[in-house]
Amino acid sequence: MDNKATYLKHQLLIAMPHMADPNFAGTVTYICEHNEHGAMGIIINRPTELTLGDVFEQMNLGPSHRDELVYAGGPVQIERGFVIHRPKGDWQATLPIEEDICLTSSRDILTAYANNEGPVEAIIALGYAGWGAGQLEQELLGNSWLNCPADAHILFHVHYRERLAAAAAKIGVDLSLLSNQVGHA
């Protein structure tokens, strides 16, 4: 049986208002991989206290005054960096997601940023969100999430505070009008 059509790679997951898990309440997550083995994504609207300059200093890439936000990408491997970016580039550990949008997790992309040579558009995160085989599908059936096709505008040009509402609006939903109670009609 081929369920490929139901996989959510290059989709945005929108947490429903009743989401109780503090790791995901109020979040929008970009799904980077989804198949029969599970799913992996990066939360794109939860900044940390760190700036890109702080990360460079912690990685001994030299002092920097870069003030770009670093996001809390999810509760898994929070010490590991992930960069959603375009254009693709030539990095050591890159997963192509859609057309020219990729996810890179190797140090070389951060070294390039430290030298002002990184991709033009990027979201830099620590950690990721992960789901085991069938887990995300069950959460969707349980009304924990909405999903919509991702687009580069929301990823790279919408302010992080507006990404959740922008993703919901893309499918005609105003989250402020939804109840925070779980239930089925």
C-alpha angles and dihedrals in degrees: 000000000000113000094168091121090062095054116109104214109149092018130120118236112212116201112231116236091252093057103136099185105100090210090066109021109126094005139133115205128198109220109223099174134013127166142129090298096056141273139283129195146158123237105232103188106052112085122196125219088258127097126206088255090057090053092050091053093048090051092048091243090136135266115311139177094205106141100187112134122255113213132219094241095189144304097281121091093350091179092061123087126228128185123200104198153151140245100045101236126177108286130155099242110029129152113198108221108174132348102310099349114105142169117227125187103174126108093238093076091055090047088054090051090050087056092045091250102109128117116295095236121039148146112209117202141173113223132359142235116250136186128190124232109307094356097110091046089054092049090051090050088050091057094245094129145030119203137203137173112279122234134192093240093063092041099049110016109034114086111253092244090059100043096090093051092042092053092048092046089054087069095037097259127135104199092200088067094054122094119243089222122101118232148118127241 
